[in-house]
Amino acid sequence: MRLKLVYEKPHTDWSVLEIFEGYKEILKNQGHELIIELTNSLGSRDANKYGSPHTMVVENLDNSKFLVISYWDSAAAFFYENNGWDQDKCCMVYTSSGVKNEEKITPISYPCYSKNMDSLHLSSIPLTSKPNNFLHFRGYLYGSRLTLSENTEIEIVSQRLNFDAYIKELTDNKICLSLNGAGEICNRDIEILGSRSVLFREKLNQSFHNSLVDGVHYISFEHDVDPKKQVKLIVDKFNEISDNLELLSYISENGYNWFKENGTVNANIRILNEVVNLEQLL
């Protein structure tokens, strides 16, 4: 098949760009004729169409049918009117982020922000050896995160750390809080799993090729639109589980194993190879 691949030039250490490069090599080895179009999401004439560097488009040059592979937290924009996409030619969107129950969706998986996590996770330590156990969140503060940060019962900060210090913070803490942002699943969730700590977050609605299960791979708390009630739900659930080392060890090891099978660069490349159906482009 003659295929055009459109994706961001891999000029950073972002995992998604390594995933796209790896999947490109699989397609090449399968004997497909590839035309590569590398984009720059900053200032590109197609920035609105392709959305972000977390997107790859695979197009059959013989009939213009295409599919989308996305790790973008606003992937729902693919389905908006007047977004530049020919919806009739779009055969499928492969994603586990930024969408909820739209048609033409096949779930894949999700990576860490940086490919460096692929080696750093090997130095992670068992939960019982982690020195810290406090309720804390670090990340960009906007929307509900900003509102929650006004409550002093949970330490919620926007101060950024360098990558190694950030991963050490996750690795050293038994339970790591993740708060929804632009979408549900985010790189932080996968990084927590890769740090062998307990992912503690609101229950996920997103689907994955291999399910990320509440009570097995992570521990959830209920959602409430009232910030004060939400904080209470988070704090009460944390207090309920924080001293249960048997439960926490079970969750952390299951989550860590899920990461190794689903969250690394190579795992995501393998899953794309398993899931993406190029026959849809015929």
C-alpha positions in Angstrom: 0.0 0.0 0.0 1.2 3.5 -0.7 0.9 5.4 2.5 1.6 9.0 3.5 2.6 9.4 7.2 2.1 12.9 8.6 3.5 13.6 12.1 5.8 15.9 14.0 9.5 15.9 13.4 11.1 14.1 16.4 13.2 17.0 17.8 12.5 16.4 21.5 12.7 13.5 24.0 8.9 13.2 23.9 7.7 9.6 24.0 5.1 10.0 21.3 7.6 11.0 18.7 9.6 7.9 19.4 6.4 5.8 19.2 5.6 7.3 15.8 9.2 6.7 14.5 9.0 3.0 15.7 5.6 2.4 14.1 7.0 3.9 10.9 9.7 1.3 10.9 7.2 -1.5 11.3 5.2 -0.2 8.3 8.4 0.0 6.3 9.4 -3.5 7.2 5.9 -4.7 6.2 6.7 -3.6 2.6 4.5 -0.5 2.4 5.7 2.4 0.2 5.9 5.3 2.6 5.9 9.0 1.9 6.8 10.9 5.1 5.6 14.4 5.8 7.1 15.9 8.9 5.2 18.9 10.4 6.0 21.6 12.9 3.0 22.2 15.1 4.3 25.7 16.0 3.3 28.1 13.2 2.4 25.4 10.8 -0.4 26.1 8.3 -1.8 22.7 9.3 -1.5 23.4 13.1 -5.3 23.6 13.5 -5.9 20.4 11.5 -3.2 18.2 13.1 -3.8 19.7 16.5 -0.5 18.8 18.2 2.7 16.8 17.9 0.9 14.0 19.6 -0.9 13.0 16.4 0.0 10.9 13.4 -2.1 10.6 10.2 -1.8 7.5 8.0 -3.3 8.1 4.5 -3.8 5.8 1.6 -2.4 7.8 -1.3 -4.5 5.9 -3.8 -7.9 6.8 -2.4 -7.2 9.5 0.2 -8.7 7.4 3.0 -6.9 8.0 6.3 -6.8 7.0 9.9 -5.5 9.0 12.9 -3.3 7.8 15.8 -3.5 10.3 18.7 -2.1 10.7 22.2 -3.5 14.3 22.3 -5.7 15.2 25.3 -8.1 17.2 23.0 -8.6 14.4 20.4 -12.3 15.1 20.5 -11.5 18.1 18.2 -11.1 15.6 15.3 -14.8 15.3 15.3 -15.7 19.1 15.3 -17.2 20.6 12.2 -14.9 22.8 10.1 -11.7 21.4 11.6 -10.1 20.7 8.2 -10.7 17.0 8.2 -12.7 15.2 5.6 -14.9 13.1 7.9 -16.1 10.8 5.1 -12.5 9.8 4.4 -11.6 9.3 8.0 -11.8 5.6 8.7 -10.8 5.4 12.4 -9.2 7.4 15.2 -7.0 5.3 17.4 -6.7 7.0 20.8 -7.2 6.6 24.6 -7.2 10.3 25.4 -9.5 13.2 25.0 -12.5 11.4 23.7 -15.7 9.9 25.2 -17.7 7.4 23.3 -17.4 9.0 19.8 -17.9 6.8 16.8 -14.9 5.7 14.9 -12.8 5.3 18.0 -10.5 2.3 18.8 -8.6 2.4 22.1 -4.9 2.1 22.2 -2.7 2.9 25.2 -0.8 5.9 26.6 2.9 6.8 27.3 5.0 8.9 29.6 6.0 12.4 28.6 9.7 11.6 28.1 11.3 8.5 26.6 13.8 8.8 29.5 11.2 7.2 31.8 11.8 3.9 29.9 15.2 3.6 31.6 14.4 5.4 34.9 11.6 3.0 35.8 14.1 0.2 36.2 15.5 1.9 39.3 12.1 2.2 41.0 11.7 0.7 44.4 9.0 -1.5 46.1 6.3 0.4 47.9 7.4 -0.7 51.3 10.8 0.9 50.7 9.4 4.3 49.7 10.2 6.9 52.4 7.2 9.3 52.0 3.4 9.0 52.3 1.7 12.3 52.0 -1.1 13.8 49.9 0.4 16.1 47.3 -0.1 17.2 43.6 2.3 19.1 41.3 1.3 20.3 37.9 -0.2 23.2 35.9 -3.0 24.8 37.8 -6.1 25.8 35.9 -9.8 25.0 36.0 -10.8 22.7 38.8 -7.1 22.2 39.8 -6.8 25.9 40.6 -10.0 25.9 42.6 -8.9 22.8 44.6 -5.5 24.4 45.2 -7.2 27.1 47.3 -8.0 24.5 49.9 -5.0 23.9 52.3 -5.9 20.3 53.2 -4.1 19.1 50.1 -0.7 20.4 49.0 -1.3 21.4 45.4 1.6 23.4 43.8 2.5 24.6 40.3 6.2 24.9 40.8 8.0 22.9 38.2 10.9 20.5 38.8 13.5 19.2 36.4 12.7 15.8 35.1 14.9 13.7 37.4 13.7 15.6 40.5 10.1 15.2 39.4 10.4 11.5 38.9 12.2 11.1 42.3 9.3 12.9 43.9 6.9 10.4 42.4 9.1 7.4 43.1 9.7 8.3 46.8 6.0 8.8 47.6 3.8 5.7 48.3 0.6 7.3 47.0 0.7 9.9 44.1 -2.4 12.1 43.5 -3.3 12.8 39.9 -6.0 15.4 39.1 -7.9 15.7 35.8 -6.7 18.5 33.5 -7.5 19.1 29.9 -8.5 15.5 29.6 -8.7 12.5 31.9 -5.6 10.3 31.4 -2.3 12.2 31.2 1.4 11.5 31.2 1.5 11.9 35.0 -0.7 8.9 35.4 1.6 6.7 33.4 4.7 8.1 35.1 3.2 7.3 38.5 2.6 3.7 37.4 6.2 3.6 36.1 7.5 4.9 39.4 6.0 1.9 41.1 3.8 4.1 43.3 0.1 4.0 43.8 -1.9 6.0 41.2 -4.6 7.8 43.2 -7.1 9.6 41.0 -10.7 10.1 40.0 -12.2 7.0 38.4 -11.3 6.8 34.7 -13.9 6.7 31.9 -11.3 6.3 29.1 -10.9 3.0 27.4 -7.6 1.3 26.7 -6.5 -1.7 24.6 -5.6 -3.4 27.9 -7.9 -2.1 30.6 -6.5 0.1 33.4 -8.7 -1.2 36.3 -9.8 0.7 39.4 -9.0 -1.3 42.5 -6.4 -3.4 40.6 -4.0 -1.0 38.9 -5.0 2.3 40.6 -7.2 3.5 43.4 -10.0 6.0 42.7 -12.0 8.6 44.6 -15.5 9.9 43.7 -16.1 13.1 41.8 -18.0 16.1 43.1 -18.4 19.5 41.3 -18.3 21.3 44.7 -14.6 22.0 45.4 -15.0 21.6 49.2 -16.8 18.3 48.9 -14.3 17.1 46.3 -11.4 17.9 48.7 -13.2 16.0 51.5 -13.7 13.0 49.2 -10.0 12.9 48.3 -8.8 13.4 51.9 -11.2 10.8 53.3 -10.2 8.2 50.7 -6.5 8.9 51.3 -6.9 8.5 55.0 -8.8 5.2 54.5 -6.0 3.6 52.4 -2.8 5.3 53.4 -1.8 2.8 56.2 -3.0 -0.3 54.3 0.4 -1.4 53.1 -0.9 -4.8 51.9 -3.4 -3.1 49.6 -1.0 -0.4 48.5 1.7 -2.9 47.6 -0.8 -5.0 45.6 -1.9 -1.9 43.7 1.6 -0.6 43.1 2.9 -3.9 41.7 -0.1 -4.4 39.5 0.1 -0.8 38.2 3.9 -1.2 37.6 3.3 -4.4 35.6 0.6 -2.6 33.6 3.1 0.1 32.8 5.7 -2.3 31.6 3.2 -4.0 29.3 1.4 -0.9 28.1 3.2 2.4 29.0 6.7 2.2 27.6 7.7 3.4 24.1 8.2 -0.2 22.9 4.9 -1.3 24.5 3.0 1.4 22.7 4.7 0.6 19.4 3.7 -3.1 19.8 0.1 -2.2 20.7 -0.2 0.0 17.6 1.1 -2.9 15.5 -1.5 -5.2 17.1 -4.5 -2.8 16.9 -4.2 -0.6 13.8 -6.1 -2.1 10.9 -4.7 -0.8 7.7 -7.3 -2.8 5.7 -9.7 0.0 6.7 -7.9 2.2 4.2 -8.7 0.0 1.2 
